Amino acid sequence: MKHRIVVLGAGYAGAYAAGNLARRLSPKDTEITVVNAVPDFVQRMRLPQLAAGQEIEAPKLADVFADTGIRLRLARVTAVDPERQVVAIADADAVAGGGELGYDTLVYALGSHVADHGVPGVAEHAFDVAGRPSALRLRERLDNLDRRGEGGSVLVVGDGPTGIETATEIAESRPGLSVTLIARGELGARLSAGARGHLRQACDRLGITVVEHTSVEAVEATRVLCADGTTLASDTTVWTAGFAVNPIAAAGGLEVTRNGQIIVDRTMRSISHPNVYAIGDSAHAIGDNGRPLPMSCASAGYTGRQAIEAIVGRLTGRTIANTKLVYTYNHISLGRRDGILQTVDDEGRAKPTYQGGRKAAHVKASILKMALWATSHPTYGIPKRKHRLAAAPDTTAAKTLA
């Protein structure tokens, strides 16, 4: 009987892991199934561009996984039962229904979604760019404002990288709209002084109004209410104030952190269930600097690579290499012709130097292009001989190579 590997989620982390496992493990011994709720690969890092009105490539997963031996199941994950080693799903195709998928090794890569932090009105009245459908809804809303020909106000709540990118993309692509960015503290507080200055200049150039040291306590249809009692009018409010993970892992009994991330060891294996691996935003992974890796595309790549090494090593009896788990920079787009590349130290603090302008924008564009290419060609460089499984795959402890 073949060893069943089930990968939940086909974002940057899940698609990368599935493709590389298919590249390195023999199909004579293993079968790989990817479960994803939508049929397309979503370039999540480019969703602010999509919302702003730009066309963003979305390869069909059926095409991505064609000729790889990977089975694609379009379905929504509703539950995980690690004791029975099954995943409950609800198929996107109502005719097919749902049911359960059994697994021997589970790769949990369900990512994250927008966090409303319990603020009233966010779910009812705010837009977000955490997924392709929500980004398209925001795009339609902005199209409607443009069609009115009377301008309109857009409030972006949250000044993290997603908020900054959303505000700058909208302001650049839709100059007829008035864009305001609400920052809880100082704008770009985690950046170096030089990078903060560059960011402020970019906002001024794009006509973005910045409101600092302001917390939003409620979102209504045409305004937001602030903690200091002030109100800000808004035709469209975009909520980018953080992300949260799916509660499915916690509900299934996996050991998780307070925010629901699966606690993993150095090889990305769940500390409570050794045949479950978590990668990307779903994982609470400790980096080489002793600090938890942040939710980011870079972390998806690093945790995905480590999980691949661990799974292949344990199943084939090979020594497991410890890959890098690092967090070295923040890369923020400021529209299509500007950006900031901010390096950080081992404590996650901004270093004094940064790179800004067109060169930084080009570097990020290259990173996004490479990420899309790697996902669209999951088994590029297939070895002539794929690894066969050991007679008795190791599902408990394993040798590691530091």
QUIFEN-V41588 format. One record per backbone hydrogen bond with DSSP energy under -1.0 kcal/mol. CO is the residue of the C=O (numbers start at 1). NH is the residue of the N-H. If there is no record, write none. Layout:
((CO | NH) (CO | NH))
This chain:
((3 | 31) (4 | 104) (4 | 105) (5 | 33) (6 | 107) (7 | 35) (8 | 109) (11 | 15) (12 | 16) (13 | 17) (14 | 18) (15 | 19) (16 | 20) (17 | 21) (18 | 22) (19 | 23) (20 | 24) (21 | 25) (24 | 387) (26 | 29) (26 | 30) (29 | 3) (31 | 5) (32 | 71) (33 | 7) (34 | 73) (35 | 9) (36 | 75) (39 | 61) (42 | 44) (43 | 46) (44 | 47) (46 | 50) (47 | 51) (48 | 52) (49 | 54) (50 | 53) (59 | 41) (60 | 64) (61 | 65) (65 | 68) (71 | 34) (73 | 36) (73 | 75) (74 | 92) (76 | 90) (79 | 88) (81 | 85) (81 | 86) (85 | 103) (86 | 81) (87 | 101) (88 | 78) (88 | 79) (89 | 99) (90 | 76) (93 | 97) (97 | 91) (99 | 89) (101 | 87) (105 | 6) (106 | 277) (107 | 8) (108 | 279) (113 | 244) (116 | 119) (119 | 122) (120 | 219) (121 | 125) (122 | 126) (127 | 239) (131 | 135) (132 | 136) (133 | 137) (134 | 138) (135 | 139) (136 | 140) (137 | 141) (138 | 142) (139 | 143) (140 | 144) (141 | 145) (142 | 146) (143 | 147) (144 | 148) (146 | 149) (152 | 178) (153 | 235) (153 | 236) (154 | 180) (155 | 238) (156 | 182) (157 | 240) (160 | 164) (161 | 165) (162 | 166) (163 | 167) (164 | 168) (165 | 169) (166 | 170) (167 | 171) (168 | 172) (169 | 173) (170 | 174) (174 | 177) (178 | 154) (179 | 209) (180 | 156) (181 | 211) (182 | 158) (183 | 214) (185 | 213) (186 | 189) (188 | 191) (192 | 196) (193 | 197) (194 | 198) (195 | 199) (196 | 200) (197 | 201) (198 | 202) (199 | 203) (200 | 204) (201 | 205) (202 | 206) (203 | 208) (209 | 181) (211 | 183) (215 | 227) (218 | 225) (222 | 234) (223 | 220) (224 | 232) (225 | 217) (225 | 218) (226 | 229) (230 | 226) (232 | 224) (236 | 155) (237 | 127) (238 | 157) (240 | 242) (242 | 115) (244 | 113) (247 | 251) (248 | 252) (249 | 254) (250 | 253) (255 | 263) (257 | 260) (261 | 257) (262 | 284) (263 | 271) (265 | 268) (268 | 278) (269 | 265) (273 | 276) (275 | 106) (276 | 270) (277 | 108) (279 | 282) (280 | 283) (282 | 262) (283 | 285) (284 | 264) (285 | 293) (287 | 290) (291 | 287) (296 | 300) (297 | 301) (298 | 302) (299 | 303) (300 | 304) (301 | 305) (302 | 306) (303 | 307) (304 | 308) (305 | 309) (306 | 310) (307 | 311) (308 | 312) (309 | 313) (310 | 314) (311 | 315) (312 | 316) (313 | 317) (313 | 318) (314 | 394) (315 | 390) (320 | 401) (325 | 288) (328 | 344) (330 | 342) (332 | 340) (338 | 334) (339 | 357) (340 | 332) (341 | 355) (342 | 330) (343 | 351) (345 | 348) (349 | 345) (355 | 341) (357 | 361) (358 | 362) (359 | 363) (360 | 364) (361 | 365) (362 | 366) (363 | 367) (364 | 368) (365 | 369) (366 | 370) (367 | 371) (368 | 372) (369 | 373) (370 | 374) (371 | 375) (372 | 376) (373 | 377) (377 | 380) (387 | 26) (399 | 320) (401 | 322))
